[in-house]
Amino acid sequence: MTDPQIVLTERVQQALAAAFGAEHADADPLIRPSQFADFQANVAMSLAKRLRRSPREVAQALAAELSDFPGTVEVSGPGFLNITLDDSWIAAEATSMLRDPRAGVGTVTPPQTVVIDYSAPNAAKEMHVGHLRTTIVGDALARVHEHVGNTVIRQNHLGDWGTPFGMLIEHLLDIGEEAAVEQLEAGMGTEFYQAARAKFDGDDDFKARSRTRVTTLQSGDADTLRLWHVFMDATVRYFNKVYGMLGVTLTDADLAGESMYNPMLAKTCDDLEAAGVAVLSEGALCLFPPGFTGSDDKPLPLIIRKSDGGYGYASTDMAAIRYRVHDLKADRLLYVVGADQALHFRMVFAAAQQAGWLPDTVSAEHVQIGMMLGKDGRRFKTRSGESVKLMALLQEAVDRAGAAIAERGYDEATRAEIAQDVGMGAVKYADLSVSHDSEYVFDFDRMLKFTGNTGPYMQYATARIRSIFRKAGITPADADGAVVPAQPSERALALHLLRFGVLVEHVATASEPHTLCAFLFETASLFSTFYEECPVIKEGVDAETKQQRLALCALTLRVLETGLDLLGMPVPERM
Ligand SMILES: NC(=[NH2+])NCCC[C@H](N)C(=O)O
């Protein structure tokens, strides 16, 4: 672990213990980047009060303990420690990072089993833009956890069960299997649903048939199940097209929709009732996890079996949490789902704890996804007010990206490839670069800009470093010499790159991909400054300097490539 801030924290803690006793070994030394040095440690100020000594005296005692530190440690002002690392230390760390195939990213010990619930569109309707974010953020988290050595189990909790399937199957029979499959594969799920709904509301015979169909479906009737499969398979083929377009890692093996839990629901309810956790209230079987009250101050119920005997969303999530902890042996459960479901998940987690299904050793976390807004500040919709079709939206991103690079003289095939990467990169990065729980405005013009913290800019920054190597006539892997930052801009870049490993681990711990985006954006900015100030392949650069700077370019490239890959960002070779 080479993150300078962490190295410093440990060293100052050792100094604290040596100077003032072991009980201070865990104190936070309050190390922050500083404009006067690389870092400043502010611990002396707070510690002085407790020790009843002057802050300057405390700081001086610490500085004395740090005399063998590879850098300069100076006491300044009333008792700040200004710490500047030796160039040789930075050079050695950066060089060993370049030679480390993992670029300074460690693996966690012991590895955890992390179950990630993400994407989870509803089959009764078309996958919409709200599922875009849960898909993209969840996929980035899955990649990061795998990279740090955890065992990742993806769970695509499809909405593929419930009362609407009665009318959907009846509608499928009405229009014929072939026509239905064609429509669903083409992403017309919403239209399909709406047509079924209209008949359900206006046609009593259809309504009666639909109700009967729900019952036959739930009783496991073979013919009905076959029709359900016809419907679902076509729908999943469409979802897979979207996943393929986005380049997300979800496959059919990760499908774990609501239907999967159907056979477990009766027992789930019985077990909760037997444990005394579920109670009957007005005919419905309810959970009342402690600490939840409604506006009337009455305990809030989580209904797991309706008074008509039917099950719902909460029943399924209770079965799912038990399955994930008990059968999948999860250490950590992540639910990458819309923020509007926060109360639901808090209640599910609390009820599972109450039932003893969620031991203290397992953490359950709702990674809340903020709403996607249109330019009018409301939920993102088309002009006619319908929700936006994801595939059409993605295609528009690719078309716009193609138009943006039209003038660059690529042949048609190359242009199409780059447009695909830039379009998808723009959409994905826009989702990832803002904190996952904040709402944000979906804006093609902004996300497709080639400057600022955008996908295209990050792709461009990466392609630019690759082109340096093409011009130098070597591959990045050949630039394996020493990184020797001599100029201030080289030093700043190298010092920054050393933080990469800790940052990736932070993304895994805190589920915050946007911090990785911010880090990579800063990497690209620092690289730009370096490249402006320090010629690499220009004539007149001596061989040794050129080799050292190419090594720094290679390290930067590796950090950008690894980081973008962890986010699921495609990076075109040229742009
Ligand atoms: N275990 C879960 N409830 N996962 C999230 C499911 C999301 C749900 N299908 C929706 O679109 O809102």
The ligand as an ORCA input file, in Angstrom:
! r2SCAN-3c Opt
* xyz 1 1
  N     -34.560     -7.145     -4.337
  C     -35.100     -6.127     -4.965
  N     -36.254     -5.637     -4.535
  N     -34.461     -5.603     -6.017
  C     -34.883     -4.486     -6.781
  C     -36.023     -4.755     -7.708
  C     -36.428     -3.521     -8.475
  C     -37.797     -3.557     -9.079
  N     -37.933     -4.568    -10.084
  C     -38.088     -2.184     -9.680
  O     -37.980     -2.000    -10.862
  O     -38.399     -1.281     -8.948
*
